[in-house]
Amino acid sequence: MNPIIALLKEHNISDEKINEVFQALTENPLMAMAVVQQLNIPAEKLQQLMALVMQNPGLIKEAVQELGLDYDKVEQAKAQLKQ
């Protein structure tokens, strides 16, 4: 299991909410942060999660694919943010 998904499940985040986070990430990364903040994950765990993602950004792609979402939408959203 992807470590991002595992960490979210460790905090009793439902599969529905996990899908919501990654769906938001594929459509609008800024919105995804708002969704993550609503999950009430302790700050130290959230920092741990962010460090994990910063060290290995490929984990997001793996998680998106594991959940059956379209990773190309993540790339499109990142391109839009750069404009």
Buried (B, 14 or more C-beta within 10 A) or exposed (E): EBBBBEBBEEEEBEEEBBEBBBBBBBBBBEBBEEBBEEBEBEEEEBEBBEEBBEEEEEBBEBBBEBBEBEBEBBEEBEEEEEE
